[in-house]
Amino acid sequence: MSYRHFGRIGDIWKHIPLCEFLAIEKPTRYIETNSAFPQYQLTGSFEQQYGILHIEKNIKKSQRIEQSVYWKLLSNIPENRNGVSKYLGSPALALNILGDSAKEFVFFDIEEACLKEIAEYAKKKNLATKTNCLNQDSVDGLINMVEELGSQDFIHVDPYFIYKKNANNNSYYDAFCLGMKKGARGMLWYGFNTVQEREVLQNVVRSQTDNSGQTRLQGIEIMSILLDENTLDVNPGVLGCGILIGNLSQHSRQSFQEMAQEVIKIYRDSTMFNKYPGELKFEEFEIQI
């Protein structure tokens, strides 16, 4: 399996807010650019022990997370009744949360195996006729959809490098900003492992800043307290990751802040790989585009 990020800390600060957003916003169309697989079998790796298995072990530290849409979905999977062993990727989370209330699901991925499993999962949920799996470049695919986007659409963009240009000189961040300017709702996830990588990403985000723009993007970055100019000799997946959201309701924006605070609470006094302090911190920012 080419995707190994499942259940790691980056997934935690992606799926917890995503689930809340979808449950609150209830879009009629869900579009995802980097879909990967709908579900995974956990291996108990050090990365997962610091990720989803740490959340499971410390869930009582946060009533808010324990009652979250994300945790309820995971804990209600039959295989997880005696402990979390199966993890849901974002396609499965979206299909479960939106279900019949959505008119269409659009999943992009360059790996056919992922799309095949998404289609099979959608069929089991009786959502096959609403599910469109596209095996193509998702940057240009999303840009080609921009003119038809509106407030009932939710875009989930989560590559790793949001600024890398494709053959047509377009990036994921370009596509996301175009969608937000058209009034679609959405979130963009990105990761970083050093302060230099973070600075590059922040410069990319600011490159679209337009103080006269009508669209505001709210961002929250969660990162290890150890994040500096050097990488560690262990890697939990990412040492830091951020989410940008646009055109979401006040309810979602408030939930976004609350979830960040609760994730920090769950990781208080934690350790990473039984070797380093595992505590996290977060920073908020806002830009106009």
C-alpha positions in Angstrom: 0.0 0.0 0.0 1.5 3.3 -1.1 -0.4 5.4 1.5 1.2 5.0 4.9 0.0 8.2 6.6 -3.2 6.7 8.0 -3.8 7.1 11.7 -0.9 9.4 12.2 -0.9 12.9 13.9 -1.5 14.6 10.5 -4.7 12.6 10.1 -5.8 13.7 13.5 -5.5 17.3 12.7 -7.3 16.7 9.4 -10.2 14.4 10.1 -11.4 15.7 13.5 -12.2 19.2 12.0 -13.3 17.8 8.6 -16.0 15.6 10.3 -17.3 18.6 12.2 -17.4 20.8 9.2 -19.3 18.3 7.1 -21.8 17.6 9.9 -22.4 21.3 10.4 -22.3 22.5 6.8 -24.1 19.6 5.1 -23.0 20.4 1.6 -24.9 18.8 -1.3 -21.6 18.1 -3.2 -18.3 16.9 -1.7 -15.1 17.2 -3.7 -11.8 15.7 -2.6 -8.5 16.1 -4.4 -6.3 13.5 -2.8 -8.6 10.8 -1.7 -6.5 7.7 -1.0 -8.3 4.7 0.5 -11.6 4.7 2.4 -10.4 2.5 5.2 -7.3 1.0 6.7 -6.2 -1.7 9.1 -4.1 -0.2 11.9 -0.6 -1.8 12.5 0.1 -0.4 15.9 3.2 1.4 14.6 5.0 4.1 16.6 3.4 6.7 14.3 -0.1 5.4 15.0 0.7 5.1 18.7 1.4 8.8 18.7 -1.6 9.4 16.5 -5.0 7.7 16.7 -4.0 5.2 19.4 -2.9 8.1 21.6 -6.3 9.7 21.1 -8.0 6.5 22.0 -5.9 6.0 25.2 -6.5 9.6 26.3 -10.0 10.3 25.0 -11.3 10.9 28.5 -9.2 14.0 28.7 -11.5 15.8 26.3 -15.3 15.4 26.5 -15.5 17.5 23.3 -13.4 15.1 21.3 -15.1 12.1 22.8 -18.5 13.4 21.6 -17.1 14.6 18.3 -18.5 13.3 15.0 -15.1 11.8 14.2 -14.8 9.8 17.4 -18.3 8.5 17.3 -17.8 7.2 13.7 -14.6 5.4 14.6 -15.8 4.0 17.9 -19.0 2.7 16.3 -17.3 0.5 13.7 -18.0 -3.1 14.7 -14.3 -4.0 14.5 -13.4 -1.2 17.0 -15.7 -2.3 19.8 -12.8 -3.8 21.7 -10.3 -1.2 20.7 -9.5 0.8 17.6 -8.1 -1.5 14.9 -9.8 -0.1 11.8 -9.3 3.5 10.6 -11.5 5.4 8.2 -9.9 7.7 5.6 -11.6 10.9 4.5 -13.7 9.3 1.7 -15.4 6.9 4.1 -15.8 9.7 6.7 -17.5 11.9 4.1 -19.7 9.1 2.7 -20.9 8.2 6.3 -21.5 11.8 7.4 -23.3 13.1 4.3 -24.9 10.0 3.1 -28.2 10.5 1.4 -28.2 14.2 2.1 -25.6 14.8 -0.6 -26.4 14.8 -4.3 -22.8 14.0 -5.4 -19.4 12.9 -4.2 -16.4 13.5 -6.4 -13.1 11.7 -5.5 -9.9 12.4 -7.3 -6.8 10.2 -7.1 -3.9 9.2 -9.4 -4.0 5.6 -8.1 -6.8 3.4 -9.5 -6.6 1.0 -6.6 -7.8 3.8 -4.2 -10.7 4.7 -6.4 -11.8 1.1 -6.9 -12.0 0.7 -3.1 -13.9 4.0 -2.7 -16.4 2.8 -5.3 -16.8 -0.5 -3.5 -17.3 1.3 -0.2 -19.8 3.7 -1.7 -21.7 0.7 -3.1 -21.9 -0.9 0.4 -23.4 2.4 1.6 -25.9 2.5 -1.2 -24.3 5.6 -2.6 -22.8 4.3 -5.8 -25.0 6.3 -8.1 -23.9 9.5 -6.3 -20.2 8.7 -6.3 -17.9 9.9 -9.1 -14.3 8.6 -9.0 -11.8 10.4 -11.3 -8.4 9.0 -12.1 -6.7 12.2 -13.1 -4.6 15.2 -12.0 -6.8 16.8 -9.4 -5.4 20.3 -9.6 -6.5 20.8 -13.2 -9.6 18.7 -12.5 -10.7 21.0 -9.7 -9.8 24.1 -11.7 -11.9 22.8 -14.6 -14.9 22.6 -12.2 -14.4 26.1 -10.7 -17.0 27.9 -12.9 -19.8 25.5 -11.7 -18.8 25.8 -8.0 -21.1 27.4 -5.5 -22.1 27.6 -1.8 -23.5 24.1 -1.7 -20.1 22.6 -2.6 -17.4 21.6 -0.1 -13.9 21.2 -1.4 -11.4 19.1 0.7 -7.8 19.7 -0.6 -5.0 17.8 1.2 -1.8 17.1 -0.7 1.4 17.6 1.3 3.1 20.2 -0.9 0.3 22.7 -1.7 2.6 25.0 -3.8 4.1 22.6 -6.3 3.1 23.5 -9.8 1.8 20.8 -12.3 2.5 20.7 -16.0 0.1 23.6 -16.6 1.7 25.7 -13.9 -1.1 25.3 -11.4 -0.8 24.4 -7.8 -3.3 22.9 -5.2 -3.2 26.3 -3.4 -4.1 28.1 -6.7 -7.0 25.7 -7.2 -8.2 26.0 -3.6 -8.2 29.8 -3.7 -10.1 29.9 -7.0 -12.8 27.6 -5.5 -13.0 29.8 -2.4 -13.4 33.0 -4.5 -16.3 31.3 -6.3 -18.1 30.9 -3.0 -17.5 27.2 -2.4 -16.9 26.1 1.1 -13.8 24.1 2.0 -10.6 23.3 3.8 -7.0 22.8 2.7 -4.5 20.7 4.7 -0.7 21.0 4.5 2.2 19.6 6.4 5.7 20.7 7.4 8.7 19.2 9.4 11.0 22.2 10.0 10.6 25.9 10.7 12.0 26.6 7.2 9.4 24.4 5.6 6.7 26.3 7.6 8.1 29.6 6.5 8.0 28.6 2.9 4.3 27.5 3.3 3.4 30.7 5.1 5.0 32.8 2.2 3.0 30.8 -0.3 -0.2 31.4 1.6 0.5 35.1 1.9 1.3 35.3 -1.9 -2.4 35.2 -2.6 -3.2 37.9 0.0 -5.4 40.8 -1.3 -6.5 43.2 1.4 -9.3 44.4 -0.9 -10.4 40.8 -1.5 -13.9 39.6 -0.4 -12.9 36.2 0.8 -11.3 35.5 4.2 -9.4 32.3 5.0 -9.0 31.2 8.6 -6.0 29.1 9.4 -4.8 27.1 12.4 -1.5 25.3 12.5 -0.8 22.6 15.1 2.9 21.6 15.6 5.3 19.9 18.0 6.9 22.0 20.7 10.2 20.6 19.3 9.7 22.1 15.8 12.9 24.0 14.9 15.3 24.2 12.0 16.4 20.6 12.3 14.5 17.3 11.8 14.4 14.8 14.6 15.8 11.2 14.4 12.1 10.0 14.7 9.3 11.1 12.5 5.6 10.8 13.6 4.5 11.6 10.1 4.6 15.4 10.3 5.9 17.6 13.1 3.4 20.3 12.1 0.4 20.7 9.9 -2.1 23.4 9.1 -5.6 23.8 7.9 -7.1 26.7 6.0 -10.8 27.1 5.8 -13.0 29.4 3.7 -16.7 30.4 3.5 -17.7 28.3 6.5 -20.4 29.2 9.0 -19.7 30.8 12.3 -20.6 27.5 14.0 -17.8 25.7 12.0 -15.3 28.5 12.7 -15.9 28.3 16.4 -15.8 24.5 16.3 -12.4 24.8 14.4 -10.9 26.7 17.3 -12.4 24.5 19.9 -11.1 21.3 18.3 -7.6 22.8 18.1 -7.6 23.6 21.8 -8.9 20.1 22.6 -6.3 18.3 20.6 -3.6 20.3 22.4 -5.2 19.2 25.7 -5.1 15.5 24.7 -1.4 15.7 23.9 -0.4 17.6 27.1 2.3 15.6 29.0 2.6 13.1 26.2 5.7 11.5 24.7 6.7 10.8 21.1 8.1 7.4 20.4 8.8 7.0 24.1 11.7 9.3 23.6 10.8 13.0 23.2 8.1 15.3 24.6 5.0 14.9 22.5 3.2 18.1 23.5 1.7 20.3 20.8 1.1 24.0 20.3 -1.1 25.9 17.9 -1.2 29.2 16.1 -4.1 31.0 14.4 -4.0 33.4 11.5 -6.3 34.9 8.9 -5.8 36.3 5.4 -7.9 37.9 2.7 -7.8 36.7 -0.9 
